Amino acid sequence: MSAVHEAAPRVLVTGFGPFPGAAVNPTQALVEGLRTDPPNLDGLGSLRTAILDVEYATIGGQLSGAAAGFDPDIAVHFGLANECRGFRLEKTARNSHAGARTDNAGALPAAATICEAPATLSSSLPLQEIAVALAAKDLPVEWSDDAGGYLCNAVFTLSRAGACDGLAPAMSGFVHVPLVGEGPDFAMSADGLREGALTILAACVAAWRSGRGVAGA
């Protein structure tokens, strides 16, 4: 059995700004809220947040910058998927730009590998524990084996591969979220998004503190 971690973990949380087809990205507001109103989670050490620009050419450097001087133990990356109806727990990162879409700079990468790493990488977040914790709060959960061909998958891959300077967390993964708002047209409110994000972070911190070698479901 793995030893219990006595130190409190350093946690990096990222979201994205707007991108073509999404003038408002709820993960930007989520991350800004975590920055201005940091959570008081049991066992959490330090928290750092970053809002990433949706650009292929700079994404690796952005991740390195977000991790610089911090050396996160845990990295939880959030992104928007318009078709989501809940917290979509991504199980697998695909090391490929196949199916890529044009980014904010109008760039479209060739359908090549993202970085020097295996073709697929599994999330190392405690996905089962996260799913149980979200369901216990009546927050909707979805599962996915494909994080898509956009910057979400690129960030997921780079983080899991440890391909960016300073970013080699023992635990990392990606969660897609829906558009948020009030009323029947939205699957989730802004308050629900924050509650779910805090639930996810708490589950990650608890798993890390327990010393368990966690992997994707």
C-alpha positions in Angstrom: 0.0 0.0 0.0 1.3 3.5 -0.8 2.3 5.7 2.0 0.1 8.5 3.1 1.2 12.0 1.9 1.9 14.1 5.0 2.3 17.4 3.1 -0.7 19.2 1.6 -0.8 19.1 -2.2 -0.2 22.0 -4.5 -3.1 22.1 -7.0 -3.3 23.8 -10.4 -6.7 24.5 -11.9 -7.0 25.7 -15.5 -9.9 26.9 -17.7 -10.2 28.5 -21.1 -11.2 31.8 -22.5 -13.7 32.2 -25.4 -13.1 30.4 -28.7 -14.9 30.4 -32.1 -18.5 29.3 -31.5 -18.3 30.1 -27.7 -18.2 33.8 -27.0 -18.6 33.0 -23.3 -16.7 30.2 -21.7 -18.0 29.2 -18.2 -14.6 27.8 -17.3 -13.1 31.3 -17.4 -15.6 32.6 -14.8 -15.1 29.4 -12.8 -11.3 29.9 -12.6 -11.6 33.6 -11.9 -13.9 32.8 -9.0 -11.5 30.3 -7.6 -8.8 32.9 -7.8 -10.7 35.7 -6.2 -12.6 33.5 -3.7 -10.2 30.6 -2.9 -11.8 27.5 -1.5 -11.2 26.3 2.0 -10.8 22.6 1.3 -9.7 20.1 3.9 -6.1 19.0 3.2 -5.5 21.5 0.4 -2.1 23.1 0.3 -1.7 25.9 -2.2 -3.9 26.6 -5.2 -2.9 28.2 -8.4 -5.2 29.0 -11.3 -4.7 29.9 -15.0 -7.0 30.9 -17.8 -5.6 29.5 -21.1 -5.8 31.2 -24.5 -7.2 28.9 -27.2 -4.1 28.8 -29.4 -2.2 25.7 -30.5 1.1 27.5 -31.0 1.3 28.9 -27.5 -0.5 26.3 -25.4 2.6 24.4 -24.3 4.2 27.6 -23.2 1.1 28.7 -21.4 1.0 25.5 -19.4 4.7 25.9 -18.5 4.1 29.4 -17.4 1.1 28.4 -15.2 3.3 25.7 -13.5 6.5 27.8 -13.2 7.8 27.9 -9.7 4.8 26.0 -8.4 5.5 22.3 -9.3 1.8 21.1 -8.9 1.1 17.7 -7.4 -2.4 17.8 -8.9 -3.7 19.5 -12.1 -7.4 19.6 -12.9 -8.1 21.1 -16.3 -11.6 22.3 -17.2 -13.1 23.1 -20.6 -16.4 23.8 -22.3 -18.3 21.2 -24.4 -21.6 22.7 -25.6 -23.3 19.3 -25.9 -22.5 18.4 -22.3 -25.3 18.1 -19.8 -23.2 17.6 -16.8 -19.6 17.2 -15.6 -18.0 15.1 -18.3 -15.2 13.0 -16.8 -12.6 12.4 -19.6 -11.0 9.1 -19.3 -8.5 9.2 -22.2 -6.2 11.7 -23.8 -5.4 11.1 -27.4 -1.9 12.1 -28.5 -3.0 13.4 -31.9 -4.3 16.6 -33.5 -6.6 14.5 -35.8 -10.0 16.2 -36.0 -8.5 19.6 -34.9 -10.5 22.8 -35.4 -9.3 26.3 -36.1 -8.2 28.1 -33.0 -8.5 31.8 -32.0 -5.5 32.7 -34.1 -7.0 31.0 -37.2 -4.4 28.2 -36.9 -5.2 24.5 -37.8 -2.4 22.0 -36.9 -1.5 19.1 -39.1 -3.0 15.7 -37.9 0.2 14.7 -36.2 1.1 13.8 -32.6 0.9 16.5 -30.0 4.1 15.5 -28.2 6.5 12.7 -27.6 4.3 10.3 -25.7 2.2 7.2 -26.1 -0.8 7.3 -28.5 -3.2 7.4 -25.5 -2.9 8.4 -21.9 -5.4 7.6 -19.1 -6.5 10.2 -16.7 -4.9 9.9 -13.3 -7.7 11.7 -11.5 -9.7 9.6 -9.0 -12.6 9.4 -11.5 -14.8 6.9 -9.7 -14.5 8.8 -6.4 -15.3 12.0 -8.2 -18.4 10.5 -9.9 -19.7 9.2 -6.5 -19.1 12.6 -4.8 -20.8 14.6 -7.6 -23.8 12.2 -7.6 -24.1 12.5 -3.8 -24.7 16.2 -4.4 -27.2 15.6 -7.2 -24.8 17.1 -9.7 -25.0 15.5 -13.2 -22.1 13.3 -14.3 -21.1 12.0 -17.8 -18.3 9.8 -18.9 -16.2 10.1 -22.1 -13.4 8.1 -23.8 -12.6 10.9 -26.2 -11.8 14.5 -25.2 -12.2 15.7 -28.8 -9.7 17.1 -31.3 -9.4 20.6 -29.9 -7.3 22.4 -27.3 -9.0 20.5 -24.5 -7.5 17.3 -25.7 -4.1 19.0 -26.3 -4.0 20.3 -22.8 -5.1 16.9 -21.4 -2.3 15.2 -23.4 0.4 17.6 -22.5 -0.4 17.5 -18.8 -0.6 13.7 -18.6 2.6 13.3 -20.7 4.6 15.8 -18.5 5.6 17.5 -21.7 5.7 21.0 -20.4 8.5 22.5 -18.2 7.5 22.4 -14.6 4.2 20.5 -15.2 4.6 16.9 -14.2 1.8 16.3 -11.7 1.3 12.9 -10.1 -2.4 13.3 -10.7 -3.9 15.1 -13.6 -6.9 15.0 -16.0 -9.6 16.9 -17.8 -13.3 17.6 -17.1 -15.7 19.1 -19.6 -18.6 21.2 -18.4 -21.7 22.6 -20.1 -22.9 26.1 -20.7 -24.2 27.5 -17.5 -27.2 29.8 -16.7 -30.6 29.9 -15.1 -33.6 28.2 -16.5 -34.6 25.0 -18.4 -32.3 25.7 -21.3 -29.2 25.2 -19.1 -28.0 22.0 -17.5 -26.3 23.8 -14.7 -26.1 27.1 -12.8 -22.9 29.0 -12.1 -23.3 28.1 -8.4 -23.7 24.4 -9.4 -20.5 24.7 -11.6 -18.5 26.0 -8.7 -20.0 23.4 -6.2 -19.1 20.7 -8.6 -15.6 22.0 -9.2 -14.9 22.1 -5.5 -16.3 18.6 -5.1 -13.9 17.4 -7.8 -10.9 19.2 -6.2 -11.8 17.8 -2.7 -12.0 14.2 -4.1 -8.6 14.7 -5.8 -7.0 16.1 -2.6 -8.4 13.3 -0.5 -7.1 10.7 -2.9 -3.7 12.3 -3.1 -3.4 12.6 0.7 -4.4 9.0 1.1 -1.4 8.0 -1.0 -3.4 5.8 -3.3 -2.1 5.2 -6.8 -5.2 6.3 -8.6 -6.0 5.9 -12.3 -8.8 6.6 -14.7 -12.0 4.5 -14.4 
